[in-house]
């Protein structure tokens, strides 16, 4: 916990923010005439939710699943090459 007066906070803002970023301080109090009037704190890190792969193990596909798409390879290639028949 650090307490600084307004003038010091204005001139040393980058230094104060660095103290918070490096976790050397959790809270910095700003004072006017020695009386605390505000505080600066770190923004808590958000927990990253695991979205990709969240359903692993809960879905099962047939063994021959890939075979259905293998038959479309030629058609898809033709679409990319501009050779699709209309």
C-alpha positions, 0 to 999 in steps of 0.5 A: 500500500502506497500513499502519494499526494496529488502533485506526486501522482501527476508527475509520477503516474507512469511509475505508479502504474508500473508498480501496479503492473509488476504487482509490487503494489496492490493499491495506491492511495491518492491524497490531498493534504495528507487525506486519502481521497481516491485509490488506484488498483490493478484491474483483475485478470479475467479467467479465460474460459476454455471454449475450444475443445469444451465438448471433447469426449461428449460427441462421438462420430461414426467410424466412416464419417470421413468417407462421406466427405472424401467423395465431395473432394472433387466437387469442392476442388472444382468450385475453387478452380472455377470448373463447377457445372451449373 
